[in-house]
């Protein structure tokens, strides 16, 4: 079995080398700054560990949703619009240029030898998720390679269970964590907490969890150290791949 290589850029952004394809997740490359969108303020306090030019040729950009600045910031949007290929939500694709393809949950696209299937994600509680708008995750499959789940901004274990049922061979999960909260959405968590991530690992039965979306933004209420503690408490230290921005690993 071949192995996935993951490089953490920061926030939700990571680079995957998988089955001969280079994949970028939710590109964010802005320097630290504050963004204002109506009543919502988002503050980015850490820049990326790599610039777009450091990533080399990229075959596809996977955008879980394009309407939230912490998943696609200004530089990230420019990067996606110049990309060779983009897969995202059906509502987001028209905003990302002619090479963007919108996928509904369980629709798929072929990228080289890789099948990329969109899967559901719920960005908060059921009520808040509707307000937050459509989000998808992705499952990557290729012959001779581990099946990889990329959660996107999902806060629901029920959704994880659906993905696990549809794709029982998942070996690696790249989970958007951070226990994100914003005042405009009350106390609801908009992404998985560290504790729920450990439970998700058990639901999925994976051999490796790679956290992303846990650093660099003020509305992430948990960070990498919280995730380490949660996985230790759950007896899952051998499953957690604890990478920080700039780190990479082969899993």
C-alpha positions in Angstrom: 0.0 0.0 0.0 1.3 3.4 -1.0 1.4 6.3 1.6 -0.1 9.8 1.7 2.2 12.8 2.3 0.6 15.7 4.1 2.1 19.2 4.5 0.4 21.7 6.9 0.4 25.3 5.6 -1.8 26.7 8.4 -5.5 27.2 9.3 -7.5 24.8 7.1 -4.8 24.7 4.4 -2.8 21.6 3.6 -1.0 20.0 0.7 -1.5 16.3 -0.1 0.6 14.2 -2.4 -1.7 11.3 -3.3 -1.6 8.8 -6.2 0.5 11.0 -8.4 -1.7 14.1 -7.7 -0.9 17.2 -5.7 -4.0 18.4 -3.9 -4.4 21.7 -2.0 -7.1 21.9 0.7 -9.0 25.2 1.4 -6.2 27.7 0.4 -5.5 30.6 2.8 -2.4 32.7 2.2 -3.2 36.1 3.6 -0.9 37.8 6.1 -2.5 38.5 9.6 -5.4 40.9 9.4 -9.0 41.5 10.5 -11.9 41.0 8.1 -15.4 42.5 8.5 -18.5 41.0 6.9 -21.6 42.6 8.2 -21.9 41.8 11.9 -19.1 39.2 11.7 -15.5 40.0 12.5 -12.8 37.4 11.8 -9.2 38.0 12.9 -6.3 36.1 11.4 -3.3 36.4 13.6 -0.8 34.0 12.0 0.3 34.0 8.4 0.8 30.8 6.3 3.9 28.7 6.6 4.3 28.6 2.8 3.5 31.0 0.0 1.6 29.7 -3.1 4.8 29.7 -5.1 6.3 27.3 -2.6 3.7 24.6 -3.4 4.9 23.7 -6.9 2.5 22.5 -9.6 -0.9 21.6 -8.2 -3.4 19.3 -9.9 -6.5 20.2 -8.0 -7.7 22.5 -5.3 -10.5 21.2 -3.0 -12.6 24.0 -1.5 -15.0 22.9 1.2 -16.9 26.2 0.9 -15.9 29.5 -0.6 -18.1 31.9 1.4 -16.2 32.0 4.7 -13.0 33.9 4.9 -11.1 31.5 7.1 -11.5 28.7 4.5 -10.8 30.8 1.4 -9.2 34.2 2.2 -8.4 36.9 -0.4 -5.1 35.4 -1.5 -6.6 31.9 -1.4 -9.4 33.0 -3.7 -7.0 34.4 -6.2 -5.0 31.2 -6.0 -8.0 29.0 -6.6 -9.2 31.1 -9.5 -5.8 30.5 -11.2 -5.7 26.8 -10.4 -5.7 24.1 -13.0 -8.8 22.6 -11.5 -11.1 23.3 -8.5 -13.8 21.1 -6.8 -16.2 22.8 -4.5 -19.9 23.2 -3.7 -22.4 23.7 -6.5 -23.2 27.2 -5.1 -19.6 28.1 -4.8 -18.3 26.9 -8.2 -19.6 29.9 -10.2 -17.6 32.2 -8.0 -14.3 30.4 -8.6 -13.9 30.6 -12.4 -14.5 28.4 -15.4 -12.3 25.6 -14.2 -14.3 25.1 -11.0 -16.7 22.2 -10.7 -19.5 22.0 -8.2 -20.3 18.7 -6.6 -23.3 17.7 -4.6 -22.8 15.2 -1.7 -21.9 11.8 -3.2 -21.2 13.1 -6.6 -17.6 12.5 -7.8 -14.9 13.7 -10.2 -11.8 12.0 -11.5 -8.5 13.7 -11.0 -5.9 11.5 -12.7 -6.2 8.1 -11.1 -8.0 9.6 -8.1 -11.7 9.5 -7.5 -12.8 12.5 -5.4 -16.3 12.2 -3.9 -18.0 15.1 -2.2 -19.5 14.1 1.1 -21.9 15.9 3.5 -20.7 18.4 6.1 -22.8 20.3 8.7 -21.2 23.7 9.7 -22.7 23.8 13.2 -25.9 22.5 14.8 -28.6 21.6 12.3 -30.2 25.0 12.7 -26.9 26.9 12.5 -25.7 24.8 9.7 -28.5 26.0 7.5 -27.7 29.6 8.2 -24.0 29.0 7.6 -24.6 27.8 4.1 -23.6 24.7 2.1 -20.3 22.9 3.0 -18.9 19.7 1.7 -16.1 17.3 2.6 -14.3 14.9 0.3 -13.2 11.3 0.1 -10.2 10.4 -2.0 -9.8 6.9 -3.4 -7.2 5.4 -5.7 -6.1 1.8 -6.4 -3.2 0.9 -4.1 -3.7 3.9 -1.9 -5.4 4.4 1.4 -8.9 5.9 1.3 -8.7 9.5 2.8 -11.6 11.5 4.3 -11.3 15.3 4.3 -14.1 16.5 6.6 -14.4 20.2 5.7 -16.0 22.4 8.3 -18.2 19.8 9.9 -19.4 19.8 13.5 -21.6 16.7 13.4 -20.8 13.1 14.5 -24.0 12.0 12.8 -22.5 13.2 9.5 -19.3 11.4 10.3 -21.3 8.2 10.8 -22.9 8.6 7.4 -19.5 9.0 5.8 -18.2 6.0 7.6 -21.2 3.9 6.5 -20.7 4.9 2.9 -16.9 4.5 2.9 -16.0 1.7 5.3 -12.5 1.5 4.0 -11.4 5.0 5.1 -7.9 4.7 6.7 -6.9 8.4 7.1 -9.1 11.3 8.3 -8.1 14.9 7.8 -10.4 16.7 10.3 -11.2 20.4 10.5 -11.1 21.1 14.2 -10.7 24.2 16.3 -14.1 24.2 18.0 -14.9 27.4 16.1 -17.3 29.8 17.6 -18.4 33.3 16.6 -20.6 35.7 18.5 -23.2 36.0 15.8 -23.9 32.2 16.1 -24.1 32.1 19.9 -22.4 29.3 21.7 -22.7 26.7 19.0 -19.5 25.0 17.8 -19.1 25.4 14.1 -16.5 22.7 13.7 -15.5 19.6 15.7 -14.1 20.0 19.2 -11.0 18.0 20.1 -13.1 15.6 22.1 -15.5 15.0 19.2 -12.6 14.5 16.9 -11.4 11.6 19.1 -14.9 10.1 18.9 -14.9 10.6 15.1 -11.7 8.7 14.9 -13.4 5.7 16.6 -16.5 6.0 14.5 -14.4 6.0 11.3 -12.1 3.2 12.5 -9.1 5.0 11.0 -5.4 4.4 11.6 -4.5 8.1 11.3 -6.1 11.5 12.1 -4.5 14.6 10.8 -6.0 17.8 12.3 -6.3 21.0 10.4 -8.3 24.2 11.0 -7.0 24.5 14.5 -4.5 27.5 14.4 -4.2 31.0 13.3 -7.7 32.4 13.7 -9.2 34.1 16.8 -12.5 32.2 16.5 -10.8 28.8 16.9 -11.4 28.2 20.6 -9.2 25.0 20.8 -5.7 24.3 19.4 -3.3 21.5 18.7 -2.5 21.0 22.4 -6.1 20.5 23.2 -6.3 17.8 20.5 -3.3 16.0 21.9 -4.8 15.9 25.3 -8.2 14.7 24.0 -6.6 11.9 22.1 -4.5 10.9 25.1 -7.6 10.8 27.2 -9.3 8.6 24.6 -6.4 6.3 24.4 -5.8 7.2 20.8 -2.3 8.7 20.8 -1.2 6.2 18.2 -3.9 7.5 15.8 -3.2 11.2 16.1 -0.7 12.7 13.6 0.2 15.9 15.4 1.4 18.3 12.8 1.9 22.0 13.2 2.2 24.7 10.4 5.3 23.9 8.3 5.3 20.3 9.4 4.9 17.4 7.0 4.5 13.6 7.4 4.0 10.5 5.3 1.1 8.5 6.7 
